Amino acid sequence: MDKIITIYVLSDSIGETGEQVARAAVSQFNPERYDVRRYPYITGEEQIMEVFEEAKNERSIIIYTIVIERLKNFIVEKGKELNIPVVDLMTPTLDALQGVLGYSPKRESGIIRRLDEKYFRKVAAVEFAVKYDDGKDARGIKKA
């Protein structure tokens, strides 16, 4: 029987990407028992330390999608200090894109969510316009 492994997923956004990658990777090993623990909206070193304090007592790895340099560097440092493997999912892709595009990434958390929200607001506006564009339903004036 495989021993349990705990995969900690740290993110400065919701952590969905990191969790999906963690589950996809662990499925390649067919462990009988594993746990994926997601820690979203990481904004400070104290939150990271809480995760490392928990992780150091288990058979674990830490996967992260944090793009804020200070926090990313802190994770790398603590991983080395506590001998816990850490996996950065974002930096290799950001570095490759920077090399091709020729300029640096923004390194701001949650940008994709802001873009998605903006997109859905636009879709809602178009749907509203289509629904009330004929002027037959006066409720549209109040909702506009």
C-alpha contacts under 8 A as a table, 3 or more apart, distances in Angstrom:
res1	aa1	res2	aa2	distance
1	M	32	E	6.79
2	D	31	P	5.67
2	D	32	E	5.73
2	D	33	R	6.86
3	K	31	P	7.68
3	K	32	E	7.63
3	K	33	R	6.75
4	I	31	P	7.47
4	I	32	E	7.38
4	I	33	R	4.76
4	I	34	Y	5.01
4	I	35	D	7.48
4	I	59	R	7.10
5	I	33	R	6.90
5	I	34	Y	4.83
5	I	35	D	6.39
5	I	58	E	7.48
5	I	59	R	5.22
5	I	60	S	5.48
6	T	34	Y	5.73
6	T	35	D	4.72
6	T	36	V	5.90
6	T	37	R	7.32
6	T	55	A	7.79
6	T	58	E	7.04
6	T	59	R	6.26
6	T	60	S	4.65
6	T	61	I	6.71
7	I	22	A	7.07
7	I	34	Y	7.64
7	I	35	D	6.12
7	I	36	V	4.75
7	I	37	R	6.20
7	I	60	S	5.61
7	I	61	I	5.18
7	I	62	I	5.84
7	I	63	I	7.08
8	Y	36	V	5.96
8	Y	37	R	4.92
8	Y	38	R	6.05
8	Y	39	Y	7.41
8	Y	51	V	7.67
8	Y	55	A	7.67
8	Y	60	S	7.32
8	Y	61	I	6.29
8	Y	62	I	4.69
8	Y	63	I	6.06
9	V	15	G	6.79
9	V	18	G	5.90
9	V	19	E	6.15
9	V	22	A	7.73
9	V	36	V	7.15
9	V	37	R	6.00
9	V	38	R	4.67
9	V	39	Y	5.90
9	V	40	P	7.97
9	V	62	I	5.95
9	V	63	I	4.88
9	V	64	Y	5.52
9	V	65	T	7.97
10	L	15	G	6.53
10	L	18	G	7.50
10	L	38	R	6.23
10	L	39	Y	4.90
10	L	40	P	6.07
10	L	42	I	6.84
10	L	62	I	7.30
10	L	63	I	6.32
10	L	64	Y	4.61
10	L	65	T	6.51
10	L	66	I	7.02
11	S	14	I	6.30
11	S	15	G	4.86
11	S	18	G	7.48
11	S	38	R	7.98
11	S	39	Y	6.33
11	S	40	P	4.89
11	S	41	Y	5.88
11	S	42	I	5.76
11	S	64	Y	5.72
11	S	65	T	5.08
11	S	66	I	5.08
12	D	15	G	7.40
12	D	40	P	6.03
12	D	41	Y	4.36
12	D	42	I	4.57
12	D	43	T	6.29
12	D	65	T	7.11
12	D	66	I	5.20
12	D	67	V	7.37
12	D	68	I	7.86
12	D	109	S	5.59
12	D	110	G	7.03
13	S	40	P	5.68
13	S	41	Y	4.83
13	S	42	I	7.32
13	S	66	I	7.83
13	S	109	S	5.87
13	S	110	G	4.92
14	I	39	Y	7.96
14	I	40	P	4.71
14	I	41	Y	6.11
14	I	110	G	7.74
15	G	18	G	5.38
15	G	19	E	6.20
15	G	38	R	6.48
15	G	39	Y	6.95
15	G	40	P	5.29
15	G	41	Y	7.90
15	G	65	T	7.20
16	E	19	E	5.22
16	E	20	Q	6.22
17	T	20	Q	5.25
17	T	21	V	6.27
17	T	65	T	7.64
18	G	21	V	5.20
18	G	22	A	6.06
18	G	63	I	6.61
18	G	64	Y	6.32
18	G	65	T	6.18
18	G	89	L	7.36
19	E	22	A	5.02
19	E	23	R	6.17
19	E	36	V	7.12
19	E	38	R	6.71
20	Q	23	R	5.23
20	Q	24	A	6.09
21	V	24	A	5.06
21	V	25	A	6.02
22	A	25	A	5.20
22	A	26	V	6.10
22	A	36	V	7.36
22	A	63	I	7.36
23	R	26	V	5.26
23	R	27	S	6.06
23	R	36	V	7.47
24	A	27	S	5.34
24	A	28	Q	6.99
25	A	28	Q	5.56
25	A	29	F	7.61
26	V	29	F	5.52
26	V	30	N	6.88
26	V	31	P	7.31
27	S	30	N	5.30
27	S	31	P	7.43
31	P	34	Y	6.54
39	Y	42	I	6.96
42	I	47	Q	6.43
42	I	48	I	7.28
42	I	66	I	7.99
43	T	47	Q	7.34
43	T	71	L	7.80
44	G	47	Q	5.64
44	G	48	I	6.81
44	G	71	L	6.94
45	E	48	I	5.01
45	E	49	M	6.13
45	E	71	L	6.53
45	E	74	F	7.09
46	E	49	M	5.02
46	E	50	E	6.35
47	Q	50	E	5.24
47	Q	51	V	6.67
48	I	51	V	5.25
48	I	52	F	6.37
48	I	75	I	7.11
49	M	52	F	5.00
49	M	53	E	6.02
50	E	53	E	5.15
50	E	54	E	6.46
51	V	54	E	5.23
51	V	55	A	6.02
52	F	55	A	4.82
52	F	56	K	5.88
52	F	78	K	7.53
52	F	79	G	7.96
53	E	56	K	5.61
53	E	57	N	7.34
54	E	57	N	5.95
54	E	58	E	7.34
55	A	58	E	5.37
55	A	59	R	7.43
55	A	60	S	5.97
55	A	61	I	7.60
55	A	84	I	7.80
56	K	59	R	7.70
56	K	60	S	7.53
56	K	82	L	6.78
56	K	84	I	7.00
60	S	84	I	6.96
60	S	85	P	7.65
61	I	84	I	5.99
61	I	85	P	5.06
61	I	86	V	5.92
61	I	87	V	7.82
62	I	84	I	7.33
62	I	85	P	6.30
62	I	86	V	4.67
62	I	87	V	6.23
63	I	86	V	5.70
63	I	87	V	4.65
63	I	88	D	6.19
63	I	89	L	7.14
64	Y	86	V	7.56
64	Y	87	V	6.23
64	Y	88	D	5.32
64	Y	89	L	6.15
64	Y	90	M	7.89
65	T	88	D	6.26
65	T	89	L	5.44
65	T	90	M	5.50
66	I	69	E	7.99
66	I	71	L	7.14
66	I	72	K	5.98
66	I	88	D	7.84
66	I	90	M	7.26
66	I	109	S	7.29
67	V	71	L	7.88
67	V	72	K	6.58
67	V	90	M	6.88
67	V	91	T	7.47
67	V	107	R	5.19
67	V	108	E	6.60
67	V	109	S	6.40
68	I	71	L	5.63
68	I	72	K	6.05
68	I	107	R	5.65
68	I	108	E	6.59
68	I	109	S	7.09
69	E	72	K	5.00
69	E	73	N	5.97
69	E	107	R	7.53
70	R	73	N	5.32
70	R	74	F	6.25
71	L	74	F	4.97
71	L	75	I	6.29
72	K	75	I	5.25
72	K	76	V	6.47
73	N	76	V	5.12
73	N	77	E	6.16
74	F	77	E	5.07
74	F	78	K	6.12
75	I	78	K	5.22
75	I	79	G	5.99
75	I	86	V	7.47
76	V	79	G	5.15
76	V	80	K	6.36
76	V	86	V	6.68
77	E	80	K	5.35
77	E	81	E	6.17
78	K	81	E	4.88
78	K	82	L	5.96
78	K	84	I	7.97
79	G	82	L	5.36
79	G	83	N	5.57
79	G	84	I	4.74
79	G	85	P	5.98
79	G	86	V	5.97
80	K	83	N	5.01
80	K	84	I	6.56
80	K	85	P	7.62
81	E	84	I	7.93
88	D	91	T	6.26
88	D	92	P	7.80
89	L	92	P	7.01
89	L	93	T	7.69
90	M	93	T	5.58
90	M	94	L	6.11
91	T	94	L	4.97
91	T	95	D	5.88
92	P	95	D	5.15
92	P	96	A	6.21
93	T	96	A	5.12
93	T	97	L	6.17
94	L	97	L	5.14
94	L	98	Q	6.01
94	L	105	P	6.78
95	D	98	Q	5.03
95	D	99	G	6.18
96	A	99	G	5.11
96	A	100	V	6.42
97	L	100	V	5.16
97	L	101	L	5.85
97	L	102	G	7.98
98	Q	101	L	5.14
98	Q	102	G	5.33
98	Q	103	Y	5.38
98	Q	104	S	5.54
98	Q	105	P	6.80
99	G	102	G	5.41
99	G	103	Y	7.51
108	E	111	I	6.48
110	G	113	R	5.41
110	G	114	R	6.61
111	I	114	R	5.17
111	I	115	L	6.32
112	I	115	L	5.10
112	I	116	D	6.16
113	R	116	D	5.00
113	R	117	E	6.11
114	R	117	E	5.14
114	R	118	K	6.16
115	L	118	K	5.15
115	L	119	Y	6.16
116	D	119	Y	5.05
116	D	120	F	6.25
117	E	120	F	5.18
117	E	121	R	6.21
118	K	121	R	5.16
118	K	122	K	6.36
119	Y	122	K	5.16
119	Y	123	V	6.33
120	F	123	V	4.93
120	F	124	A	6.10
121	R	124	A	5.06
121	R	125	A	6.21
122	K	125	A	5.05
122	K	126	V	6.30
123	V	126	V	5.15
123	V	127	E	6.14
124	A	127	E	5.02
124	A	128	F	6.06
125	A	128	F	5.05
125	A	129	A	6.19
126	V	129	A	5.05
126	V	130	V	6.21
127	E	130	V	5.16
127	E	131	K	6.14
128	F	131	K	5.12
128	F	132	Y	6.22
129	A	132	Y	5.42
129	A	133	D	5.36
130	V	133	D	5.34
131	K	134	D	7.78
132	Y	135	G	5.83
132	Y	136	K	7.24
132	Y	137	D	6.36
132	Y	140	G	5.76
134	D	137	D	7.80
135	G	138	A	6.59
137	D	140	G	6.18
138	A	141	I	5.75
138	A	142	K	7.62
139	R	142	K	5.50
139	R	143	K	6.50
140	G	143	K	5.04
140	G	144	A	5.93
141	I	144	A	5.24
